[in-house]
Amino acid sequence: MGVGVAACGADSARRGRTVVYASGADLQSINPLLTVHPLAKQVQRYVLLTTLVRYDSALVPQPYLARAWSWSADQKTLTFRLRTDVRWHDGVPTTARDVAWTMNAAGDAVTGYSRLNDFADVAFANATNDSTVVIRFNRPQDRLPDVFTDLAILPAHLLESVPHDRLRGAAWNERPVGNGPFRFVAHEANRRWVFTANPDFPAALGGPPSLERFIVVVVDEPTTKLAALAAGEIDCAGIQPAHAAFVRQHPNLRVIDYPLIFPYGIVFNTRLPPFDDPRLRLAVALALDRKEIVDGYVYGFGTVADGPVPPGAPGYVAVRPVPTDPDSARRLLGGRRIPFELLTVGSGEAPLEQLIQARLARVGFDVSIRQLELTAFLNRVNARRHDFQGAVLGTPGDPGLSYLATLADIAGARMPADPARAQRVFRDSLPVAFLYHARGVQGMNARVRGVRMDVRGELPTVAGWRIEP
């Protein structure tokens, strides 16, 4: 197959307690300060590294590397008390020095951390002793910031000598030393990442994983991924909704679907023509039938999106939906033909993009579809150059809704810090024509048990996955 899958054994039974998980692209970077790749962030949080706090399935923060935390009376000082039994995989203890270094690096703009805005209120992070970290905020906080569940802690003793603006070139990124339930073994670029169980992971945090190895392989073609899943060459893979019925009929496979905070939409680059004109952004939104997309493209594995936050998610605000109204869209164009390039991820038929292209052509837009591999797509859309006119983008969300600021930055829009106000601005200025809120859909080999996927993602329970013949 040319992607390292076959090397893991075509017969899944021969792999024993090894799980092979397919990703549509390489993980971009294993360094949590440097990546926006959704699966990479999960590998960082749940496989290789640890976070201070982690969500349970109800999105309630629970102790993890931090065994406890407390606020000062003015809600401006947060004190974390750390566990003392977690070690880096080279044997060095994990201490408050690592936490403080990671937080200060994340808050330095030159680092390029994607959630820099989450550190706007942080005045400093200090290690007062090996097991205590004090974080001071510039203003009172009303809750534990979500970023502490998201940002995995890095080893200061291996990275503090690297200037923040040179972290992308750090040797650690190629051979990372973690402190999580799995240890890094090998990385073959654009082929696979290999991790092995950490026998010294503390029992209080779940102990050593049941799996011997966890391997992420890169398979970018959906049909190739489906064939490998059916043949037993991989154990788990995200599948297209159209393939769910096939997977359900296979005796050795099952479908797992689960809620996500993951809005899909057409992101407009409001810095450049033609979408610096809000009337043209509105015309695109009016031309599209989002229910048609949910029914015909995602086969019901999603809901129509009226904004960036799905109903039921923390902080959701109901907004007035944009109707489907092609006639109004045509009037906004005034008889003009408006050309633009639509970026998307993939290399196949692009049915969603073709549907969008056809609907927009009817009102006066001439859309050329440009498909890119995920890393190239992210480099054009998320990089500081923002080299695109419009892009079909799925945005991995977080319960703290910090992704609203990230999405606004991609579009070049100004958003208030308050998530409730931001949702209204998204509706009024339309930097994104939202399409649907996705559900996760994974095909899983039935031999893998103990799997739970939910709003946190695919891997929160990976350390508890087990193999049954």
Summary of the structure (lengths in Angstrom):
residues: 469
radius of gyration: 22.5
end to end distance: 25.3
largest distance: 68.7
contacts: 1566
relative contact order: 0.16
helix: 30%
strand: 26%
